[in-house]
Amino acid sequence: MNEYEKITAALVDAGYLSSAEVEAALDILADALVVEDAEELQEQAAEDFAEQEDLLAQAQVQAKEDAVMGDNESVVLDEEIIEDAVEQMETDKTVMAGAEAVIDAACVDAAAALLAAELIDETNLHATEALIHQYRCG
């Protein structure tokens, strides 16, 4: 069962979608939930964030060791590495937040498309958005 089938099954189970309209809902979800690029960017940024965290920790330890040894030149280089890692981590956070916003918007758009196609009732719009997001983002 793919994610669109899981979403439509959950919508049927919740009583938001008629089982007779599952095929139409599957088509709408497949069109509206095209967020692979955002998910890929989010994943890459998360991986880079973790790498930068490791680099930051190593550079902080090295800076302390270099300071104890009196190697001021190396301390300066360590501090540059620390600054660069912190800056990159902030960039990664921004990318992850942007990707999450794209994914969230796609979930809202998917629910709105189901509503526009009259497959769900307006009273269930927000619950449908939440359910789509839950299954889309795990």
C-alpha positions in Angstrom: 0.0 0.0 0.0 1.6 3.3 -1.0 1.3 6.5 1.0 -1.7 7.8 -1.1 -3.6 4.6 -0.5 -2.8 4.8 3.2 -4.1 8.4 3.3 -7.3 7.6 1.5 -7.9 4.5 3.7 -7.4 6.6 6.8 -9.8 9.2 5.3 -12.4 6.5 4.7 -11.9 5.0 8.2 -12.3 8.5 9.7 -15.5 9.0 7.8 -14.2 12.0 5.8 -14.2 10.3 2.4 -16.6 7.9 0.8 -15.2 4.6 -0.3 -16.8 5.1 -3.7 -14.5 8.2 -4.2 -11.2 6.7 -3.3 -9.9 6.5 -6.9 -10.7 10.2 -7.5 -9.0 11.1 -4.1 -5.9 9.0 -5.1 -5.5 11.0 -8.3 -5.9 14.3 -6.4 -3.3 13.3 -3.8 -0.8 12.1 -6.4 -1.1 15.6 -8.1 -1.1 17.7 -4.9 1.6 16.0 -2.8 4.5 16.3 -5.1 7.1 17.2 -2.5 10.0 14.9 -3.2 12.4 17.8 -4.0 11.5 19.5 -0.6 11.9 16.2 1.2 15.3 15.6 -0.5 16.5 19.1 0.5 15.3 18.6 4.0 17.1 15.3 4.3 20.3 16.7 2.9 20.2 19.7 5.2 19.6 17.4 8.2 22.5 15.2 7.2 24.8 18.3 6.8 23.5 19.7 10.1 24.6 16.5 11.9 28.0 16.6 10.2 28.5 20.2 11.2 27.5 19.3 14.8 30.2 16.7 14.8 32.8 19.1 13.2 31.8 21.8 15.8 32.3 19.4 18.7 35.7 18.3 17.4 36.8 21.8 16.7 35.8 22.9 20.2 37.8 20.1 21.8 40.8 20.9 19.5 40.6 24.6 20.3 40.8 23.8 24.1 43.7 21.4 23.5 45.5 24.0 21.4 44.9 26.7 24.0 46.4 24.5 26.7 49.4 23.9 24.5 49.8 27.6 23.9 49.3 27.2 20.1 47.5 30.5 19.5 47.7 30.2 15.7 45.9 26.9 15.8 43.3 28.3 18.2 42.5 31.0 15.7 42.1 28.4 13.0 39.9 26.3 15.3 37.7 29.3 16.0 37.3 29.9 12.3 36.1 26.3 11.9 33.7 26.7 14.8 32.3 29.9 13.3 31.9 28.3 9.9 30.2 25.2 11.4 27.8 27.4 13.4 27.0 29.5 10.3 26.4 26.3 8.2 24.1 24.9 10.9 22.0 28.0 10.8 21.8 27.7 7.0 20.8 24.1 7.4 18.1 25.0 9.9 16.7 27.6 7.4 16.7 25.0 4.6 14.9 22.5 6.8 12.3 25.0 7.9 11.7 26.1 4.3 11.3 22.5 3.1 8.9 21.8 6.0 6.8 24.8 5.0 6.6 23.5 1.4 5.5 20.1 2.6 3.0 21.7 5.0 1.6 23.8 2.2 1.3 20.7 0.0 -0.8 19.0 2.7 -3.1 22.0 3.0 -3.4 22.2 -0.8 -4.2 18.5 -1.1 -7.0 18.9 1.5 -8.3 22.0 -0.3 -8.2 20.1 -3.6 -10.3 17.3 -2.1 -12.7 19.9 -0.9 -12.8 21.6 -4.3 -13.6 18.3 -5.9 -16.4 17.9 -3.3 -14.8 14.6 -2.0 -14.7 15.9 1.6 -17.0 18.3 3.6 -15.7 21.7 4.6 -16.3 20.7 8.3 -13.6 18.0 7.8 -11.1 20.2 6.0 -8.7 20.8 8.9 -8.9 17.2 10.2 -8.2 16.1 6.7 -5.1 18.4 6.5 -3.8 17.0 9.7 -4.4 13.4 8.6 -2.6 14.0 5.3 0.3 15.6 7.1 0.5 12.8 9.6 0.7 10.1 6.9 2.9 12.3 4.6 5.4 13.1 7.3 5.1 10.0 9.3 
